[in-house]
Amino acid sequence: MQIGFIGLGIMGRPMSRNLLAAGHDLVVSEHNAAAAEELAAAGARTAKTPKQIAEQVDLVLTMLPNSPHVQDVALGPDGIVHGAHAGLVHVDMSSIAPGVARRVGAELGRSGVRMLDAPVSGGEPKAIDGTLSFMVGGDAATFDQVKPVLDVMGASVVRVGDLGAGNVAKLANQVVVALNIAAVGEALVLAQKAGVEPEAVVAAIRGGLAGSAVLDAKAPMMLDRNFTPGFRLDLHAKDLLNALDTGHEHGAALPLTAAVLEAVTSLQATGHGGEDHSGLVRYFEALSGVELRKG
């Protein structure tokens, strides 16, 4: 399939490489010059604008930071909409506000472009090994058409409803992840403060009900003080803000989400927003005047 890919960041670059490895003909954006050069060396073609990419392909994939970026790439002066042609599909894999996904889809639809919102979960490691989880919203027939492409990049590809539903599912995912990371950080700080080795606590509780993918992935990063970003606190703050906005729109109270967002905001204010979201532990360390350590 002729595929365009826009957004070659931490996630988009390895996702693009997996599409190339699967034999797809790929056209990538030149916006991230270093990533575009790397992918060109692996067999991709490059183009300067979303319009130029859309004109050449059957499917445009986007992996962008937030709602305004998606709106600009899709509908801006050099956007996908201006390269519209019969059969073109846009799958936005960014994590954005559900209402924005619906509005962008409606505008693209006026030019005959079908759209799915398909945000992902799993972070950089799963982007690299092609085992992301996709939460997809949109027309069932369009989903069936593009699912084989998403299967190349993901281990789980599930349609959850109409356009916008994918991002509602992703916001729910981000709420669960953020609250779990906060709980792990708070619990390990408790152990450290009480004189019990946090690493031993992780080993003791991981086989029980407290065990989780978050505990397995993020506790070792906290203990090693390795906050190299797989998913940045800045991006998680954006997702939690979108979750709160969506909750307010629909009358869903999210008090725990609000509390964790305040913790993340405090870390952003002290220069840690670019770190991995496992860095949430810093907030609890500061409150208790202790730093996690191994051994």
C-alpha positions as MATLAB code, in Angstrom:
seq = 'MQIGFIGLGIMGRPMSRNLLAAGHDLVVSEHNAAAAEELAAAGARTAKTPKQIAEQVDLVLTMLPNSPHVQDVALGPDGIVHGAHAGLVHVDMSSIAPGVARRVGAELGRSGVRMLDAPVSGGEPKAIDGTLSFMVGGDAATFDQVKPVLDVMGASVVRVGDLGAGNVAKLANQVVVALNIAAVGEALVLAQKAGVEPEAVVAAIRGGLAGSAVLDAKAPMMLDRNFTPGFRLDLHAKDLLNALDTGHEHGAALPLTAAVLEAVTSLQATGHGGEDHSGLVRYFEALSGVELRKG';
ca = [
       0.000    0.000    0.000;
       1.114    3.569   -0.686;
       1.349    5.161    2.774;
       2.283    8.641    3.956;
       3.629    9.204    7.467;
       3.728   12.596    9.192;
       5.267   12.954   12.655;
       8.654   11.237   12.939;
       9.289   11.702   16.660;
      10.006    9.227   19.444;
       7.056    7.081   18.332;
       6.676    7.863   14.652;
      10.213    7.035   13.587;
      10.192    3.376   14.734;
       6.587    2.939   13.579;
       7.666    4.079   10.100;
      10.582    1.677   10.109;
       8.213   -1.205   10.868;
       6.033   -0.250    7.897;
       9.079   -0.214    5.630;
      10.205   -3.582    6.976;
       6.764   -4.987    6.131;
       7.210   -3.932    2.501;
       4.968   -0.880    2.342;
       5.801    2.001   -0.003;
       6.296    4.929    2.380;
       6.420    8.699    1.862;
       7.518   10.611    4.966;
       7.477   14.252    5.975;
      10.715   16.218    5.785;
       9.777   18.272    8.875;
      12.144   16.201   11.057;
      15.130   16.283    8.726;
      17.300   13.762   10.592;
      14.505   11.198   10.837;
      13.516   11.740    7.206;
      17.106   11.160    6.066;
      17.320    7.974    8.133;
      14.094    6.617    6.676;
      15.059    7.651    3.159;
      18.212    5.580    3.550;
      15.951    2.655    4.491;
      13.847    3.073    1.350;
      11.254    5.767    2.042;
      10.521    8.724   -0.195;
      10.212   12.217    1.270;
       7.941   15.205    0.704;
       7.835   18.711    2.105;
       4.147   19.217    2.921;
       1.135   17.150    4.016;
      -0.560   18.144    0.735;
       2.316   16.701   -1.296;
       2.239   13.510    0.743;
      -1.537   13.091    0.436;
      -1.391   13.499   -3.352;
       0.911   10.465   -3.659;
      -0.679    7.924   -1.313;
      -3.797    5.927   -0.436;
      -3.397    6.318    3.333;
      -1.945    9.164    5.427;
      -0.865    8.328    8.977;
      -0.189   11.110   11.476;
       1.544   10.873   14.859;
       1.603   14.395   16.289;
       1.863   16.064   19.714;
      -1.593   17.609   20.204;
      -4.850   18.833   18.720;
      -3.577   22.061   17.068;
      -0.860   20.138   15.218;
      -3.398   17.665   13.844;
      -5.725   20.464   12.756;
      -2.882   22.263   10.957;
      -1.549   19.147    9.211;
      -5.021   18.052    8.140;
      -6.690   21.378    7.336;
      -3.972   24.057    7.131;
      -2.835   25.899    3.976;
      -0.646   22.954    2.896;
      -2.757   20.346    4.661;
      -3.933   16.870    3.749;
      -7.298   18.239    2.644;
      -5.633   20.062   -0.261;
      -4.193   16.788   -1.548;
      -7.541   15.005   -1.349;
      -8.400   12.454   -4.032;
     -10.758    9.520   -4.446;
     -10.184    6.784   -1.866;
      -7.843    8.745    0.406;
      -7.947    7.758    4.085;
      -6.424    9.652    7.010;
      -5.663    7.756   10.215;
      -4.608   10.035   13.046;
      -2.671    8.111   15.693;
      -2.054   11.157   17.886;
      -3.605   11.549   21.339;
      -5.912   14.546   20.984;
      -9.262   15.850   22.202;
     -12.110   13.635   20.906;
     -14.101   16.665   19.785;
     -11.206   17.870   17.643;
     -10.962   14.453   15.960;
     -14.666   14.659   15.078;
     -14.355   18.200   13.707;
     -11.291   17.397   11.611;
     -13.007   14.265   10.308;
     -16.081   16.247    9.328;
     -14.004   18.813    7.410;
     -12.005   16.131    5.622;
     -15.215   14.297    4.809;
     -16.467   17.292    2.837;
     -13.538   16.667    0.462;
     -14.180   12.941    0.316;
     -11.421   11.927    2.752;
     -12.378    9.265    5.290;
     -10.801    9.535    8.744;
     -10.192    7.283   11.725;
      -8.783    8.331   15.093;
      -6.447    5.604   16.313;
      -4.330    6.698   19.292;
      -1.831    4.222   20.664;
      -0.550    2.992   23.997;
       2.757    1.342   24.777;
       5.403    4.038   24.458;
       8.682    3.904   22.594;
       9.623    0.280   23.453;
       6.414   -1.080   21.915;
       6.675    1.306   18.976;
      10.091   -0.196   18.270;
       9.025   -3.834   18.495;
       5.652   -3.306   16.801;
       3.447   -4.305   19.737;
       1.481   -1.102   20.353;
      -2.175   -1.103   21.342;
      -4.455    0.822   18.972;
      -7.808    2.233   20.113;
      -9.708    3.098   16.949;
     -12.781    5.198   16.256;
     -14.547    5.527   12.932;
     -16.436    3.780   10.171;
     -16.280   -0.027   10.400;
     -15.578   -0.547    6.694;
     -12.688    1.939    6.761;
     -11.335    0.237    9.876;
     -11.403   -3.147    8.125;
      -9.547   -1.620    5.166;
      -6.648   -0.187    7.188;
      -6.431   -2.728   10.033;
      -3.740   -4.811    8.242;
      -1.517   -1.707    8.210;
      -2.099   -1.030   11.899;
      -1.412   -4.714   12.651;
       2.151   -4.165   11.392;
       2.714   -1.647   14.198;
       0.544   -3.131   16.930;
      -0.255   -6.298   18.826;
      -3.787   -5.100   19.613;
      -6.001   -3.157   17.185;
      -9.543   -2.648   18.475;
     -12.345   -0.524   17.058;
     -14.216    0.999   19.999;
     -16.861    3.058   18.202;
     -17.420    5.977   15.867;
     -14.931    8.762   15.119;
     -13.690   10.280   18.379;
     -14.213    7.091   20.366;
     -10.581    6.107   19.905;
      -9.444    9.200   21.749;
     -12.020    8.715   24.500;
     -10.537    5.240   25.022;
      -7.025    6.707   24.988;
      -7.959    9.292   27.614;
      -9.317    6.504   29.803;
      -6.043    4.647   29.249;
      -3.997    7.692   30.225;
      -6.026    8.201   33.386;
      -5.377    4.594   34.432;
      -1.677    4.821   33.583;
      -1.107    8.156   35.348;
      -2.901    7.080   38.510;
      -0.984    3.803   38.542;
       2.369    5.528   38.155;
       1.462    7.930   40.936;
       0.424    5.031   43.176;
       3.673    3.156   42.509;
       5.744    6.253   43.278;
       3.817    7.033   46.451;
       4.043    3.414   47.660;
       7.789    3.124   47.061;
       8.436    6.403   48.837;
       6.449    5.013   51.778;
       8.683    1.947   51.807;
      11.872    4.032   51.620;
      10.734    6.384   54.365;
       9.766    3.463   56.614;
      13.177    1.840   56.219;
      12.194   -1.035   53.928;
      14.091   -1.574   50.693;
      11.791   -0.463   47.815;
      13.268   -3.019   45.419;
      12.308   -5.811   47.814;
       8.798   -4.384   48.120;
       8.398   -4.484   44.332;
       9.509   -8.129   44.277;
       7.093   -8.962   47.091;
       3.988   -7.340   45.642;
       4.332   -7.845   41.895;
       2.806  -11.341   41.963;
      -0.338  -10.230   43.760;
      -3.207   -7.890   42.989;
      -0.843   -4.890   43.045;
       1.117   -6.344   40.147;
       0.696   -4.513   36.842;
       2.403   -3.604   33.591;
       2.976   -0.152   35.086;
       4.707   -1.609   38.149;
       6.907   -3.820   35.956;
       7.847   -1.024   33.547;
       8.099    2.033   35.780;
       9.299    0.833   39.207;
      12.729   -0.193   37.803;
      13.076    3.243   36.187;
      12.240    4.940   39.479;
      14.725    2.776   41.395;
      17.466    3.345   38.803;
      16.596    7.051   38.629;
      16.397    6.586   34.876;
      13.975    9.229   33.631;
      15.025    9.119   29.974;
      11.729    9.722   28.228;
       9.767    6.929   26.641;
       6.711    9.106   27.264;
       7.290   12.602   28.585;
       5.524   14.172   31.549;
       4.693   17.130   29.294;
       2.694   14.844   27.012;
       0.975   13.118   29.889;
      -0.054   16.515   31.247;
      -1.608   17.292   27.856;
      -3.553   14.027   27.926;
      -4.804   14.585   31.469;
      -5.939   18.100   30.552;
      -7.841   16.645   27.601;
      -9.351   14.046   29.924;
     -10.543   16.724   32.345;
     -11.945   18.848   29.512;
     -13.797   15.835   28.119;
     -15.055   14.955   31.585;
     -16.370   18.486   32.074;
     -18.024   18.367   28.658;
     -19.894   15.180   29.514;
     -20.422   15.644   33.253;
     -17.923   12.976   34.385;
     -16.085   13.879   37.607;
     -12.349   13.006   37.576;
     -11.021   14.038   40.997;
      -8.082   11.604   41.063;
      -7.035   12.681   37.579;
      -7.097   16.303   38.694;
      -4.875   15.501   41.678;
      -2.279   13.717   39.551;
      -2.321   16.540   37.006;
      -1.420   18.974   39.800;
       1.535   16.750   40.696;
       2.662   16.680   37.075;
       2.237   20.451   36.813;
       4.501   20.968   39.820;
       7.192   18.862   38.137;
       6.843   20.830   34.914;
       7.289   24.040   36.901;
      10.574   22.731   38.331;
      12.027   21.726   34.965;
      11.141   18.029   34.790;
       8.462   18.111   32.092;
      10.777   16.613   29.484;
      11.459   13.529   31.611;
       9.691   10.170   31.472;
       6.392    9.992   33.342;
       8.029    7.599   35.818;
       9.523   10.859   37.118;
       6.219   11.397   38.952;
       8.033    9.745   41.854;
       9.986   12.982   42.297;
       6.807   14.694   43.496;
       6.307   12.209   46.322;
      10.004   12.222   47.189;
       9.878   16.004   47.576;
       6.811   15.830   49.816;
       8.464   13.273   52.096;
      12.043   14.552   51.983;
      13.512   11.281   50.765;
      15.000    9.880   47.541;
      14.552    6.295   46.406;
      17.671    4.204   46.377;
      18.506    0.575   45.670;
      20.205   -1.756   48.120;
];
